[in-house]
Amino acid sequence: MSTFLNSESILSLFNKVKTATNTEAEKIIDNALKLKGLSPEETAILLQCKDPEILNKTFKAAKIIKEEIYGKRLVIFAPLYITNYCANNCLYCGFRTENNGLKRKRLSLKEIEAEVRIIEDEGQKRILLVAGEDSETSNIDFLEGAISTIYATKQGRGEIRRLNVNVAPMTVKNFKRLKKTGIGTYQLFQETYHPGEYKQTHFGGPKSNYQDRLYAMHRAQEAGIDDVGIGVLFGLADYRFEVLALLYHALELEKQFGVGPHTISIPRIEPAFNAPLANQPPAPVSDADFKKLVAILRLAVPYTGMILSTRESAKIRNEVIGLGISQISAGSRTTPGGYKYSEQEHPESEQFSLHDSRSLLEVIKDISHLGYSPSFCTACYRLGRTGKDFMDLARPGLIHKHCLPNSLLTFKEYLIDYGDAEARELGKKIIQEQLNEIDNPQRKAATVKRLKELETGTRDLYF
């Protein structure tokens, strides 16, 4: 078993706190507002609590914490699938190796370039590169070429300024090569931290090795990758167990490397072509429990980014954004080559079904109506504010003085280059409202000056 994650210990912790009172839960929520995070025991108490009043207080606290640290902004990105070949046989995934009905595809560098041009034409500046886990078709040599191609591709005013990756675990040696390509965050999901469920879910292929996957982030950080992103596919095991396991993983990384995960992803299982568990999840998570786990995670790991994908419907996404989400995908496709055609036309090539089919522009309008601003900012990565350096600024609240102005600059740039009349009108209002939240007069004046420079054609301005 792992030295930092023991399933029996997690289960015994739930048993230990089962008699916790509402008064104890209220005290935990109040202390969480100090932005110090939660211990596993405190997290377990909130996860066990079913009282509607306590849950409502948890939601309110999560909203306060989210806006205290991240403001009313949402980082936007698009996933780019470059291959659906996979050596694993995960029963929840359309890419699984025994899915003989899946139409397999690995994009050529020219096809990757074509996909990037379409993504850039939408106004995206951040991409999450995704590849099926196969050592032959998505090895480090291919990934290096793909990443180089993505960064080199320009379309009009479009360019990709930050590229994160979600690819198979590597050796330290290959993680070092991946680091040199200029990636941002390396993202990998354990899928489920429950050893028993993991064994029943993963048959064959390198992914069937629970321990190897569990320690992948250790190898990535040993290789010098500052920012790593962990995640769970909710629906495979009890969501309460998974939330605690995520917290233990975050605490382990902070203990060993001085900084926890940069992001946590929280996808729920969605139907997938010829994937039996995707259509009948072992431990389905209701919408109510999903909102609860999002809010509790925000209290538990206040400075860690939380990512919400287009697996969720527009309605659910709009409802949980205020409970702690800091990053969302928009206009997504889960098929190699999918940006060239409607996802619905090629279900035999996709990893899973999407519930939010809105375009990037539609998402931006909708979140603007909710009072949020999109951010395409990549400044921290490009200026070296990553890993521990980022957290050293985030914890005392100093990162906010960079994030808010930069988000407004990237929003304005998007509106000028890609927005329609409605988006520009909405954006103008949001930008003015959030400008008033910049409390430093000099930084506010500098932001106003740069906003005007964007109107004259200058691009890529940041602090």
LINUR-V118263 format. One line per field, one symbol per residue. phi: phi as a letter, one per 20 degrees, with the letter a starting at -180 (. if undefined). A space follows every 50 residues. Layout:
phi = ???
//
This chain:
phi = .fedccffffffffffefegeffffffffffffemdncfgfffffffffd fgfffffffffffffgffedmdccfdbcfcedadfbeecffddfegfeef efeebdffffffgfffffffffofcccdfccgebfeecfffffgfffgff feeccmeeaedbcecccggcfggfffffgffnfeeedbdfmbefgfffff eddmnfffegffffefffffffeoffdccdacefpebgfffffffgffff fffffecnbeffbcdcfdgcgbflcgffebffcgdfgfffffffffffff cfeefcddeefefgffgffegfeqfdccebmfcdcgnffebfgffcffde faeddddffgfffffffffenddfcdfcfgffdneclfffffeffenfff feffgfffffffffffecfefffffffgffffffgfefeegffffffgff fffffeofclead
//
